[in-house]
């Protein structure tokens, strides 16, 4: 189904929903049994008028802070990951390259990423690189895959194909990826980023070796601890909310839709649902909730209908008067993440669709 057609089918009802805790629902097994609820319908109902207004202000902030070359902000803000995420935020509102209220902004993001794709396939801006440029490559590749699926442009496919080939070629022996495009170490966070990029590319019709995905699933599964959370690197480590949310989404993206790893992971996450500003000081807040809302969307049922209002209300309280959100990485990054989270019920981005 095309985005244009889906946009006519999606209704944003003005039904306010409270953010009551998961504890009121009883044991976690009851949540698992309730996954069959109509998630898409409930999602539309949970996007309240204040949420629509917050999304609009957030996207306007991003649009007005985008440079002519497509990048956003200065320094780290010009990183391809931030550009890709802002592009995904615009697409999540229903715009596509060159079309829709933010079609121009999507085009600029696309041009920026294409112009920074090397012949080797690596997508990077050295002057704006972080300590982990494979993060940028992964998010940029994900964005390219979404754009290619909407346009089938040959120039996008050429660079997307090379970006995918690079990811496949640098997967390490354990099945994961690390900060640099080399086959050495691996960690759960970068691995999730590359898995998402590969799934998006495969959705768009590009070839991704089955072995690559199988090995990545094995790596993610072997990073799970007994408490259901996920360690940062094998062979041992503590569980933490952001990377655990990311790991559950990686399993979904790799085609693992049920099983003990999913059940234990969801239970771990559910115990950490946002309540007021309780999690406002946690590190990697936006990263964690970008993945957590995807995990709950895929899980459906009570997982979703309890989680989304909680993070929705937390984000609405955190939005600045100019429409932005902020954290240590930067306002463009935080605003992109926040608007993506709030727009999850739109169901426009293929990578997020159930």
N, C-alpha and C positions, 0 to 999 in steps of 0.2 A: 504494500500500500504506500502511495507517495506521501511525502510530507504535506503537500498541499491538501490532499484529501483528508489526511488525519487531522489537519488543523480545523476542518469543518466539523469533524466528529467529536473533538475534544471540547467539553463544556466546563467552564469554571464556575461552579455553583458557589453561592454565598452562604455556605453552611459552616458555621464556626464549630471547631472541635477542640475540646479541652485536652490538656497534656497530662492526664492522670498516669500514675506509675504502673509499671508492669506487675508490680507485686499484687495489685488488686485482681489480677487475672488468674492467680493460682499458680500451680507448678508449671514448669517449662513444657511439659508434655502437652498441656492444654493448648499452648501456643502452636506447637507443631501440628496438632490436629486441626487447627483453625486456618491453615495456610490456603485452603481452597477458596477463600472469600474473593469477591470480585475486586481485586486490587486496583485495577484501572479506574473503576467507578468510584471507589472510596478515595482514591488519590485526587481525582478532580474535585470531589466535595471538600477536601481538606485545604484546597488553595483558596483561602479567604480573600475578601477585598483588600485588607491591609497587606496581605502577602503579594497580591498582584501589584499593588502600589510600590512595595519595597523592591520587587524585581525590576519594575520599570525604572525606578531611580538608580538602581545598581547598574543596569545596562547603559543608561544614559551617562553615568559617571565613566564607565569604561570607554564609551564612544567618544566622549569629549577629551579623554586622556590618551587616546591613541594617536601616535605620530603618523605622518604621511606615509612612512615606509612600512607601517603596519605594527611596529613594536609599541610597547606601552611603558611609560615611565622612563627612568634612567637607571643605569647600572644593571642590577640584577633583573629589573623589570623588563629589560630588553632581551632577556633569556628566551629561547624558543619555547620552553615549557610554559612560561607565563603567556606568551602569545598564543600558543595552542589552546591553553585553557580558556583564555578570553574568547577565542574563536568558538570553542565548544559552548560557552555560555550564550553567545549570540545565536548559535544554531538551535540550542535548547528552547529558544523563544519562538522558533518557527521560521527564522530567516535561513537562507541558503546563499552560496556564493553569488553575489550580484542581484539577489532577489529578496524582497521582504524589507521591513523597517530597518534592519541592520545588515542588509545584504552588502552594502559598501564596506562595512567594518569587517565582515567575514572575508571579503575579497582581499582586503589589505592584510589580514592575518595570513591568508593563503599565500599571497605574493611574498611576504616576509619570510615565511618558512621555506618556500620553494627557492628563493634567492640565496638561502643559507644552507642548502643541501649540496654537499660535496659530491664529486664524481664517485667517491668510495661508497656513497650512500649515507654517510654520517651527517646528521643535521645538528649544527652547533654554531654558536657565535662566541668565539674564544674570549672576546673582550667582555662578554656578559655571562661567562660560564661560571657555574658553581663548582664545588669540589666533586660533584657527580654528574658529568655531562650526559651519561646514559639516561638520567631522568629526563633531561630536555629532549633527547632523541626519542624516547618512548612516547612522551606526551605529544611531540610534534608529529610522529608517525601516526598516532591515533587520530589526530586532527586531520591529517592528509587522507587517511582511510575513510573517514566520514565524508569529507568533501568529494573524494573520488566516487564514492557510492552514489552521491547525489548528482554528479555531473558527467561521469565517465570520460573525463578529459584525458587525452593521451599524455599531455605533459605532466599531469599529476601522477598518472599510473607509472610513468617511467621512473620518477624520483621515489615514489612510494615503493615500487618493486625493489629498488636498490636499498632503500631504508630497511625493508623487511629482510632482505638477504643479509644485510650486515648483522641484524639481531640474531638471525639463525646461526650465522657463522661464528659468533663470539659467545654462544652458550657454553658454559663450562661443563666439566665432566660430571658434576653433581646435578646438572639440569637447570642451573640458575644463572643470574647475571649480577654484575657489580658496577661500580661507578664508571669505570673506563671500558672502552670497546675492545677488551682483551679477554681471553679465555683463562682467567685466573680464579679469583675468589667469587663468591656469590653472597647475596643477602636477600632477605624476603621482600624488602621494599622495592628495590630496583627490579627484582624478578617479577613482581606483580605488574609493574609499569610496562615491562616488555610483553608479558602475557596479554595484557589488555590491548596493546598495539597490534599484536599478531592476530588476536581474535577479530578486531575491527577490520584488519586487512583481509582476513579470510571471509568475513561477512560481505566485503565489497567485491569478492570474486578472485582475489589473488591466492596463489598457491602457498600454503604453509605446511611443511612436512609434519605428518602425524607424529613422527618420533620426537620432534621438537616439543610439541604440546604434551606428549606423554611423559617425557623426562621432566618438564616443568611442573606437571602435576605431582610427580613423585617427590620433587624437591620441596614443594609447598607442604605436602602431607607430612614429610619427615621433619618439618619445622614446628609441628604442633606439639604443645606440651599437654600434660595430663589434665590441666585445668581448662582445656579447650582453647586457650589463647595460643599465640605463636611467638616463637623466639626470633631474634633478629638474624642470627647466623647459626648454622649447625657447627658443632654437634650439641651445643647447650646454650641456654640463655633464658632470661625471664620473659614472661608474657607481658605485652603492653597493648592497650586499646588501639592506637592508630594502626600498627602493623597487623594486628589481628583482624581488624575490619578489612584491611587491604587483602589479606590472605584468603578470607572467605570469598571475597569478590573474585579473586583470581581463580579459585576453584569453580565458581559458577561460570566464569568466562571461558574456562577450559573445558566446559561440558560436564562438570561434576555437579549435578543438581540435587542429589540426596546422598545420604550415607552418614556414618558416625562422625566423620570430620566436619561435615556441614552442621549437624545437630549440635555437637559440642562447641563449635565455633559460634553459632548463633546464641547458645546459652551463655557463653562467656560475654558476648557483646551486650546481650539483653540486660545483664546485671549492671551495666554501666550507662544506661540510658540517661541523657542529659536531664537534669532537674534544676530549673532556674539557672543560676550562674555557677553552679557547682563545678563544672568542667572548664570554666572560662580561663583558668590559669594553666591548664594542662598544655604541655608542649605539643606541637603539631596538631593543634585543634582543628584547623580547616582541612588538613590532609586526612585526619582520622574520620571526620564526619562526611567528607566527600565520598569515602569508601563505605562508611557505615550505612548511609542512606541508600546506597546501591544494594548492599547486602540485605537490608530489610525490605526493599522493593522486590527483590528476587524471592525472598522468603514468603512474602505476602501475608495475608490474614492479620492476626493480632500483632505480629511482629511489626508489620508496616503501620497499621492504624494507630498504634501507640507511639511508635518511634517518630514518625514524621511530624506530628503536632508538637512534640517535645523539642526537636531541633529547629523546627520552624519558629516557634515562639522565642527560643533562645537567640536565634539569628535576628529576629525583628527587634529585640531589645538591644542588640549590639550594633545596629546600623547607625552610622553617623548622619548628621543632617544633610550632608552633600550626597548621600546615597551610597557611600563607600563602607567597606569593612576594613579592618587593619590587623596586622600582626607583624612579627619580627621580619618576615620575608618582604613584605611590602603591601601597599593598599591594592594594587592592581591584581596581585595574586589572590589576596584574601577576598576581594570583591568578585573575582571570577569564580572562585570556589563556592562562595556563599550563594551566588545566583544560580549556579549549576545545581546545588543542593535543593534550593527552593523550587526549582523548575522540574525536579524529577518526575512529578505526576504528569507533566506535559507528554512524556513518552515519545518525544520527537527524535532523540538521538538513537540510532540503531544499536549502538553498543550497550545502551541501558535497557533496551526493550526486553520484556520477559518472554 
